[in-house]
Amino acid sequence: IMSNTIVRNRRQRKKLYLEEFAILGFEFSCKINLDSDEQYESFFDSFADLIDQRNLFVGIDGDDSTFEGFVSSGDRYGSATEGDRKAIEDALNAQDIISDVNVGKLVDAFYEA
């Protein structure tokens, strides 16, 4: 009996970021209410510091009123963690200029994002 299951060796799984090589990340979104350039710079400086401290990579999108992105590990085969999710959520919620914070669950960055 033939199976439709594709069997891949370790090298193929690694190249395709599958199974044990899957990379996890998460989305976030929030509203940003900026009154001044100083608030903008202060917020983004502290956010960038957090990203650097946790060795994360963030793809960012947004406009004058929204801020959203996808967070993954800065390591080639690393994944974001629940601790990273909580740190980003806490950092966003701690800002007076941020509202409506939504941090998604960990998902496969290559196949579910």
Contacts in CASP RR format, 6 or more apart in sequence:
PFRMAT RR
TARGET T0000
AUTHOR 0000-0000-0000
METHOD contacts of the structure
MODEL  1
IMSNTIVRNRRQRKKLYLEEFAILGFEFSCKINLDSDEQYESFFDSFADL
IDQRNLFVGIDGDDSTFEGFVSSGDRYGSATEGDRKAIEDALNAQDIISD
VNVGKLVDAFYEA
8 16 0 8 1.000
8 18 0 8 1.000
12 18 0 8 1.000
13 19 0 8 1.000
13 20 0 8 1.000
13 21 0 8 1.000
14 21 0 8 1.000
14 77 0 8 1.000
16 110 0 8 1.000
17 23 0 8 1.000
17 77 0 8 1.000
17 108 0 8 1.000
17 109 0 8 1.000
17 110 0 8 1.000
17 111 0 8 1.000
21 77 0 8 1.000
22 79 0 8 1.000
22 108 0 8 1.000
22 110 0 8 1.000
22 111 0 8 1.000
23 72 0 8 1.000
23 73 0 8 1.000
23 77 0 8 1.000
23 78 0 8 1.000
23 79 0 8 1.000
23 108 0 8 1.000
23 109 0 8 1.000
23 110 0 8 1.000
24 72 0 8 1.000
24 79 0 8 1.000
24 80 0 8 1.000
24 81 0 8 1.000
24 106 0 8 1.000
24 107 0 8 1.000
24 108 0 8 1.000
24 109 0 8 1.000
25 70 0 8 1.000
25 71 0 8 1.000
25 72 0 8 1.000
25 73 0 8 1.000
25 79 0 8 1.000
25 80 0 8 1.000
25 106 0 8 1.000
25 107 0 8 1.000
25 109 0 8 1.000
25 113 0 8 1.000
26 70 0 8 1.000
26 71 0 8 1.000
26 80 0 8 1.000
26 84 0 8 1.000
26 85 0 8 1.000
26 88 0 8 1.000
26 103 0 8 1.000
26 104 0 8 1.000
26 105 0 8 1.000
26 106 0 8 1.000
26 107 0 8 1.000
27 68 0 8 1.000
27 69 0 8 1.000
27 70 0 8 1.000
27 71 0 8 1.000
27 103 0 8 1.000
27 104 0 8 1.000
27 107 0 8 1.000
27 113 0 8 1.000
28 68 0 8 1.000
28 69 0 8 1.000
28 70 0 8 1.000
28 71 0 8 1.000
28 88 0 8 1.000
28 89 0 8 1.000
28 92 0 8 1.000
28 101 0 8 1.000
28 102 0 8 1.000
28 103 0 8 1.000
28 104 0 8 1.000
29 66 0 8 1.000
29 67 0 8 1.000
29 68 0 8 1.000
29 69 0 8 1.000
29 100 0 8 1.000
29 101 0 8 1.000
29 102 0 8 1.000
30 66 0 8 1.000
30 67 0 8 1.000
30 68 0 8 1.000
30 92 0 8 1.000
30 98 0 8 1.000
30 99 0 8 1.000
30 100 0 8 1.000
30 101 0 8 1.000
30 102 0 8 1.000
31 65 0 8 1.000
31 66 0 8 1.000
31 67 0 8 1.000
31 98 0 8 1.000
31 99 0 8 1.000
31 100 0 8 1.000
32 43 0 8 1.000
32 64 0 8 1.000
32 65 0 8 1.000
32 66 0 8 1.000
32 67 0 8 1.000
32 97 0 8 1.000
32 98 0 8 1.000
33 65 0 8 1.000
33 97 0 8 1.000
33 98 0 8 1.000
33 99 0 8 1.000
34 40 0 8 1.000
34 43 0 8 1.000
34 64 0 8 1.000
34 97 0 8 1.000
35 97 0 8 1.000
39 97 0 8 1.000
43 95 0 8 1.000
43 97 0 8 1.000
43 98 0 8 1.000
46 91 0 8 1.000
47 91 0 8 1.000
50 87 0 8 1.000
50 88 0 8 1.000
50 91 0 8 1.000
51 57 0 8 1.000
51 58 0 8 1.000
51 71 0 8 1.000
54 84 0 8 1.000
54 87 0 8 1.000
55 73 0 8 1.000
55 74 0 8 1.000
55 75 0 8 1.000
56 71 0 8 1.000
56 72 0 8 1.000
56 73 0 8 1.000
56 74 0 8 1.000
56 80 0 8 1.000
56 84 0 8 1.000
57 71 0 8 1.000
57 72 0 8 1.000
57 73 0 8 1.000
57 74 0 8 1.000
58 69 0 8 1.000
58 70 0 8 1.000
58 71 0 8 1.000
58 72 0 8 1.000
59 69 0 8 1.000
59 70 0 8 1.000
59 71 0 8 1.000
60 67 0 8 1.000
60 68 0 8 1.000
60 69 0 8 1.000
61 68 0 8 1.000
61 69 0 8 1.000
62 68 0 8 1.000
67 98 0 8 1.000
70 109 0 8 1.000
70 113 0 8 1.000
71 80 0 8 1.000
71 84 0 8 1.000
71 85 0 8 1.000
71 88 0 8 1.000
72 78 0 8 1.000
72 79 0 8 1.000
72 80 0 8 1.000
72 109 0 8 1.000
73 79 0 8 1.000
73 80 0 8 1.000
73 84 0 8 1.000
79 106 0 8 1.000
79 109 0 8 1.000
80 106 0 8 1.000
81 106 0 8 1.000
82 106 0 8 1.000
85 103 0 8 1.000
85 104 0 8 1.000
85 105 0 8 1.000
85 106 0 8 1.000
88 103 0 8 1.000
89 101 0 8 1.000
89 103 0 8 1.000
92 98 0 8 1.000
92 101 0 8 1.000
92 103 0 8 1.000
93 101 0 8 1.000
107 113 0 8 1.000
END
